[in-house]
Amino acid sequence: MFEGAAAPPAGGGPRAPGAGPPSHRPAAGAERSRTGRGATAGGPASGAGAAPRAPRSGRAAAWAELLRLPALFTVPGDALAGAAAAGVRPGPRTLLAIGSSLSLYAAGMALNDWADRAEDAVERPHRPIPSGRVRPAVALTAAGALTGTGLALAAAAGRPALAVATPLAATVWAYDLGLKHTPAGPAAMAAARGLDLLLGAAATAGGTRGGTRSGTRGGTWGGTWSGTRTGAWGGTRAALPSAALLGSHTLAVTTLSRRETTGGSVAAPLAALAATGALARLAGHRRTRLPAGRRAAAAPGLPGPGPAGNPPRPGDLLAVALAAAYAATAARPCFHAALNPSPQLTQRAVGAGIRATVPLQAALAARSGATTTSLLVAALAPAGRMFARRAGMRKVSIT
């Protein structure tokens, strides 16, 4: 449950999976409100006969639609931004965290459609389960298997990663099976996205030794950094501010999406617009880590050179540029929705908020000094759009 990267289909907004995220809609994450109630517990709508067995290519397309494959491009940025916020160079454990996130995200997508199969039989009969292309029991089994895979990959990355992945998986299942219909839904989605970023931080920092270290990093890390590092838990704590920023974006988008089928709300897009401005400013702000010797001196206000006197670094300028890209992606549709809160414009604002997740992740990585990582994350946005076009899935609901 996180947010995805493509715009929602006409006539419907993003769907909850899954972490943002999403969750992990968070995803990959905004939730659409559901008012209809189907007449059947699963399968095609009432009165329809059993669907014929789909050809192999048709089954593959059905599963690609069920799992919202283009939306998976929004997931790796969580772990990479988490590693950057922890002040640790990405490595094999980061790849395990990405695999865990992808598995849990996909699990949330499959579970979302299984839980909503009755409503979809009335509201969206073309979806894979109500159309008969994927059986409900198979979708539920896939959700369970993907969840197990995600937890196993997190365990391989270390105990700290598993300690974060376990509540993340629980949040995904709790959201899909009930919380999305309650006022706690947006908060659960935001928590999932934030936990997904912390998963990357815990997994990556778990590969470092405990204790206090200071120094300067450069080269492939793509920037300089000096400060302290205290292993997995210290890295996870250091990533909390970035997780809070990403979760706040998810909260704003998910809250906005609750009115995307009915419209009529000026407050929701205005709140999302205000959140976008605040988050863009914070994401583009230089994050300073004091060396170990200066941290204690700075606390009582002892004299010494401050960060304000340092010249701008390339990473600082990149963070500002990516934060501006985030604001440009999300702000204008929210402004239009505030002027005319119709369902169509509200849906466009939600879709823009989902797409803005990737530049926000990249900006968070850049503000932590990880220039190369931030560029890699930023490249995921066009890659996701290209994949969606080639797969013919531009109109697929992706959350």
Disulfide bonds with the S-S distance in Angstrom:
none
